[in-house]
Every structure is written in C-alpha cells, then in structure tokens.
Amino acid sequence: MTDRELKMTPAGYSLYNFWSRCPRRAPVWHKFRAFYRWAISSGYNPGCWIQWLDKDEPIGPGNCKVRQPNTRSWWADNLPEKFDTAAARIWQLLGMADPADGRRERG
C-alpha cells in the first residue's frame, strides 16, 4: 500500500490528522508509514485516540499510547476533585467566604 492509500483508510485518515499536526516527531516517525505501523500494531482502530504522554518530548513510540474509546484519562477521573480543592484554596487566599463550603468535599 502506498502512503496515499494508507491515508484513505478509516484508521489512516485519523492517524494522518494526528501525525501531520504534531510539531515535533522522533526520527523513527518522520515518515507516516512508520507511525501508521506502530499505531496499528499497538491496537489502534477508528474510535481510538493517541495519548501524547510528555508534551516536552517529540512524539515517538516511547512517548505515545493508544487509548481505547472506553478508557478514561487521568484528567477525566481526577479533574472534578482537583478543581474542587483548587476552588476552595482560591476562596481561602482571597480571604472571602466560600459560597460552596457546605457542599464541597475536601481532600
């Protein structure tokens, strides 16, 4: 299959969108075909997404992970709790009464 044909497959289209928008790539992923092979062998299919683990590093096999559609990220699991704690701290720093103090859970 040529690169053009790979891009026209359902998985290839979404993978190419991700790959082409990444500002920095590891040398092994300078070519789309290498990235495509890694993604497919890592279990990627339409509906999955690729998590870029460390944004300070270029994307590469050691810095990305294929996530299944039903997999929730750490942020989705922990954001409400972290936000709640941060909001309580902001009210405290402002020296103002916390309007949600009675219903806010503290960690």
Backbone torsions as a table, in degrees:
resi	resn	phi	psi	omega
1	MET	NA	137.4	176.5
2	THR	-80.8	166.0	177.7
3	ASP	-59.9	-37.9	179.3
4	ARG	-62.4	-42.4	178.5
5	GLU	-67.0	-37.5	177.2
6	LEU	-60.6	-42.9	-178.3
7	LYS	-66.0	-21.9	-176.6
8	MET	-88.0	-6.9	176.3
9	THR	-77.8	157.9	179.7
10	PRO	-56.4	-44.6	178.9
11	ALA	-71.7	-39.6	-177.8
12	GLY	-62.2	-36.7	-179.3
13	TYR	-63.0	-49.0	-179.1
14	SER	-71.1	-35.2	177.4
15	LEU	-65.3	-40.8	179.7
16	TYR	-65.5	-37.8	176.4
17	ASN	-58.1	-46.2	179.2
18	PHE	-64.9	-51.3	-175.4
19	TRP	-60.8	-43.1	-175.1
20	SER	-71.4	-22.1	-178.8
21	ARG	-91.7	-7.5	-179.2
22	CYS	-75.9	125.2	-176.1
23	PRO	-70.0	-31.1	-178.8
24	ARG	-132.8	133.1	179.4
25	ARG	-125.0	145.5	172.9
26	ALA	-65.1	151.5	-178.5
27	PRO	-53.6	-33.1	-179.2
28	VAL	-70.0	-15.7	-179.6
29	TRP	-111.6	22.1	176.9
30	HIS	-67.7	-25.6	177.1
31	LYS	-102.5	136.3	-178.2
32	PHE	-59.3	-37.9	-176.6
33	ARG	-58.2	-40.6	179.4
34	ALA	-65.9	-42.0	177.4
35	PHE	-63.2	-44.8	-179.8
36	TYR	-59.8	-46.0	-179.8
37	ARG	-61.2	-42.9	178.7
38	TRP	-60.8	-47.8	-176.2
39	ALA	-61.8	-47.0	-178.9
40	ILE	-64.7	-42.6	179.6
41	SER	-70.4	-18.7	177.9
42	SER	-90.9	4.9	175.3
43	GLY	97.6	14.1	-179.7
44	TYR	-71.5	137.9	169.8
45	ASN	-149.7	166.7	-179.0
46	PRO	-53.9	135.1	-176.7
47	GLY	103.7	-21.3	176.6
48	CYS	-79.9	171.8	174.7
49	TRP	-142.0	159.9	-178.7
50	ILE	-109.0	126.5	179.2
51	GLN	-96.6	124.3	176.1
52	TRP	-88.8	108.5	-169.3
53	LEU	-70.1	-47.5	-177.7
54	ASP	-124.3	105.8	-176.4
55	LYS	-67.4	-15.3	178.2
56	ASP	-80.3	-13.9	179.7
57	GLU	-107.4	153.4	176.8
58	PRO	-68.0	155.4	178.0
59	ILE	-68.1	141.2	179.8
60	GLY	-169.7	173.9	-176.6
61	PRO	-57.9	-32.2	-179.3
62	GLY	-86.7	-4.7	-174.4
63	ASN	-120.9	9.4	179.5
64	CYS	-134.3	155.2	-180.0
65	LYS	-141.8	136.7	176.0
66	VAL	-82.8	126.9	179.7
67	ARG	-111.8	137.9	178.4
68	GLN	-79.3	157.1	-176.1
69	PRO	-57.0	-31.2	-177.5
70	ASN	-89.9	1.5	-179.6
71	THR	-84.5	124.0	177.4
72	ARG	-92.4	144.6	179.3
73	SER	-82.2	168.4	177.0
74	TRP	-57.5	-41.2	-177.6
75	TRP	-62.1	-43.4	-179.6
76	ALA	-64.5	-34.6	-179.8
77	ASP	-76.9	-33.3	-170.2
78	ASN	-113.1	-11.4	-175.8
79	LEU	-60.0	-45.6	-179.8
80	PRO	-57.6	-42.4	179.8
81	GLU	-66.1	-44.7	-179.4
82	LYS	-66.1	-39.8	179.5
83	PHE	-64.5	-42.9	-179.4
84	ASP	-61.3	-44.9	178.4
85	THR	-63.8	-43.2	179.7
86	ALA	-64.8	-40.6	179.6
87	ALA	-63.7	-42.3	178.4
88	ALA	-62.1	-40.2	180.0
89	ARG	-67.0	-38.0	179.3
90	ILE	-63.2	-46.0	178.2
91	TRP	-60.1	-40.6	179.6
92	GLN	-63.7	-44.1	-179.9
93	LEU	-65.7	-33.2	178.2
94	LEU	-75.4	-13.1	-179.4
95	GLY	71.4	26.9	-178.1
96	MET	-113.4	159.1	176.9
97	ALA	-69.2	136.3	179.4
98	ASP	-81.3	114.5	-177.1
99	PRO	-64.9	-20.9	-178.3
100	ALA	-106.1	16.7	-174.3
101	ASP	-56.7	-39.1	-177.2
102	GLY	-69.9	-28.0	-176.2
103	ARG	-110.7	-2.1	-178.7
104	ARG	-83.9	134.2	175.9
105	GLU	-89.6	133.6	179.6
106	ARG	-104.5	139.8	-178.2
107	GLY	-97.2	NA	NA
